[in-house]
């Protein structure tokens, strides 16, 4: 069934799939006929939708007093020009479907078009507020720290943070050097039971995840770099191999990695704490202030500054 039907193997974890087999194994149902294609597409689908709406009705009825979360719908925007008017229109339709008196907030990512759409919503509904997503905000913070860009308006920040970008580039260089060659990868696997991680750029805090993994396997990487296998392996680009070895064995390089992870750890921790499916807005403001204080403490300790002194980097 799985192989011929091309079903995802994760479907084996589906609780309804497992319970249906458990039920069939413990009950005598000789006249049962499994539902056909048309019944699944029409009759049973509509029946299940009605059932879900019935289950959700108590949540909807409580919305004037409580704010229980509920998924309502998804919009297929393929082929649409997603300017502020289109996005605001989609949001207005959702607000009307719920009832504007029950809506207190619209949350989107930080894109400028989303901010403009939020302004249109606030203009039409003065009691509804637009808020940028906290998780996306924190991810942008980490991206700006790890990938500082040199622009006319950003010269000071780039000067203060570009060394972090260099370390992030070094980490990617190590990853590519090892993972993009079968012999080097085989050597790495011999010394390290864990895998190197390079998370996709679209994932939150991808560079942090990669650096944390490098730190975790530091001893394995160093053992590989000083091994007989590394010394005897003849690589076409000897310069790259030497550069990787120098970084892996450099205490100074690892100390910088430790410092970067130390002062960004509290930002990463807050990102993970709020990236959940439970309401946490009431916790955000205190967490935000605490996060900034911890970042400051880590930087000031590293720079040997007192609390009332000035740190340009901070």
JOZIBEL-V768902 format. One record per pair of residues at least 4 apart in sequence whose C-alpha atoms are under 8 Angstrom apart, sorted by sequence separation. I is the first residue (numbers start at 0). GAP is how many residues later the second one is. D is the distance in whole Angstrom. If there is no record, write none. Layout:
I GAP D
I GAP D
//
This chain:
0 4 6
1 4 6
2 4 7
6 4 7
7 4 8
9 4 7
12 4 8
13 4 6
14 4 6
15 4 6
16 4 7
17 4 6
18 4 6
19 4 6
20 4 6
21 4 6
22 4 6
23 4 7
34 4 6
35 4 6
36 4 6
37 4 6
38 4 5
39 4 5
40 4 6
41 4 6
42 4 6
43 4 6
44 4 6
45 4 6
46 4 6
47 4 6
48 4 6
49 4 6
50 4 6
51 4 6
52 4 6
55 4 6
56 4 6
57 4 6
58 4 7
61 4 6
62 4 5
81 4 6
82 4 6
83 4 6
84 4 6
85 4 6
86 4 6
87 4 6
88 4 6
89 4 6
90 4 6
91 4 6
92 4 6
93 4 6
94 4 6
95 4 6
97 4 7
98 4 7
109 4 7
110 4 6
111 4 6
112 4 6
113 4 6
114 4 6
115 4 7
116 4 6
117 4 6
118 4 6
119 4 6
120 4 6
121 4 5
131 4 8
132 4 6
133 4 6
134 4 6
135 4 6
136 4 6
137 4 6
138 4 6
139 4 6
140 4 6
141 4 6
142 4 6
143 4 5
149 4 6
150 4 6
153 4 6
154 4 6
155 4 6
156 4 6
157 4 5
160 4 7
161 4 6
162 4 7
163 4 6
164 4 6
165 4 6
166 4 6
167 4 6
168 4 6
169 4 6
170 4 6
171 4 6
172 4 6
173 4 6
174 4 6
175 4 5
176 4 7
180 4 6
181 4 6
182 4 6
183 4 6
184 4 6
185 4 6
186 4 7
187 4 6
188 4 6
198 4 7
201 4 8
204 4 6
205 4 6
206 4 6
207 4 6
208 4 6
209 4 6
210 4 6
211 4 6
212 4 6
213 4 6
216 4 6
217 4 6
218 4 6
219 4 6
220 4 6
221 4 6
222 4 6
225 4 7
226 4 6
227 4 6
228 4 6
233 4 8
236 4 7
237 4 6
238 4 6
239 4 6
240 4 6
241 4 6
242 4 6
243 4 6
244 4 6
245 4 6
249 4 7
250 4 6
251 4 6
252 4 6
253 4 6
254 4 6
255 4 6
256 4 6
257 4 6
258 4 6
259 4 6
260 4 5
261 4 8
263 4 6
264 4 6
265 4 6
266 4 6
267 4 6
268 4 6
269 4 6
270 4 6
271 4 8
279 4 7
280 4 8
282 4 6
283 4 6
284 4 6
285 4 6
286 4 6
287 4 6
288 4 6
289 4 6
290 4 6
291 4 6
292 4 6
293 4 6
294 4 6
295 4 6
296 4 6
297 4 6
298 4 6
299 4 6
300 4 6
304 4 6
0 5 8
1 5 5
11 5 7
12 5 7
23 5 7
34 5 7
37 5 8
38 5 6
39 5 6
61 5 8
62 5 7
76 5 8
80 5 7
81 5 6
94 5 5
97 5 7
108 5 7
109 5 7
121 5 7
131 5 7
142 5 8
143 5 8
148 5 7
149 5 6
178 5 7
179 5 7
188 5 8
200 5 6
223 5 8
224 5 6
225 5 7
247 5 8
299 5 5
304 5 8
0 6 8
1 6 7
10 6 8
11 6 7
38 6 8
61 6 8
107 6 6
121 6 6
177 6 5
178 6 5
188 6 8
199 6 7
223 6 7
224 6 8
234 6 7
246 6 6
247 6 8
273 6 7
299 6 7
304 6 8
1 7 7
107 7 8
120 7 7
121 7 6
176 7 8
177 7 5
198 7 5
299 7 7
94 8 7
120 8 8
121 8 7
149 8 6
197 8 7
198 8 7
58 9 6
120 9 8
147 9 7
148 9 6
197 9 8
147 10 5
177 10 7
198 10 7
273 10 8
58 11 8
117 11 8
118 11 7
197 11 8
198 11 7
299 11 7
105 12 7
117 12 5
196 12 7
197 12 5
117 13 8
147 13 6
148 13 8
196 13 5
55 14 8
147 14 6
195 14 8
114 15 8
145 15 8
146 15 7
298 15 7
144 16 6
196 16 6
114 17 8
146 17 8
147 17 6
195 17 7
269 17 7
145 18 6
146 18 5
195 18 7
269 18 8
295 18 6
144 19 7
145 19 5
144 20 8
224 20 6
146 21 8
174 21 7
269 21 7
105 22 7
107 22 8
109 22 5
145 22 7
174 22 8
103 23 7
104 23 5
105 23 6
106 23 6
107 23 7
108 23 5
109 23 7
174 23 7
193 23 7
224 23 7
103 24 5
104 24 5
105 24 5
106 24 5
107 24 5
108 24 5
224 24 8
266 24 6
99 25 8
102 25 6
103 25 6
104 25 6
105 25 6
106 25 6
107 25 6
191 25 7
265 25 6
104 26 7
106 26 6
109 26 7
171 26 8
221 26 6
86 27 7
108 27 6
109 27 7
220 27 7
221 27 6
108 28 8
191 28 5
265 28 7
266 28 8
83 29 5
87 29 5
91 29 7
190 29 6
191 29 8
265 29 7
82 30 6
83 30 7
86 30 6
87 30 7
90 30 8
190 30 8
217 30 8
262 31 8
263 31 7
83 32 6
84 32 7
87 32 7
190 32 7
262 32 5
83 33 5
87 33 6
187 33 7
190 33 6
262 33 8
262 35 5
187 36 7
261 36 7
262 36 6
63 37 8
186 37 7
63 38 6
62 39 6
167 39 7
170 39 8
214 39 8
170 40 7
186 42 7
214 42 8
167 43 8
170 43 8
186 43 8
214 43 8
258 43 8
210 46 7
211 49 7
210 50 8
207 53 7
207 60 8
145 61 7
142 62 7
141 63 6
176 63 8
204 63 7
176 64 8
138 65 6
138 66 6
176 67 8
135 68 8
173 70 6
172 71 8
166 89 8
166 90 7
163 96 7
141 122 8
141 125 8
141 126 8
137 129 7
137 130 8
138 132 7
137 133 6
134 136 6
133 137 8
134 139 7
133 140 7
134 140 6
159 152 8
160 152 8
159 153 6
68 209 8
68 210 8
//
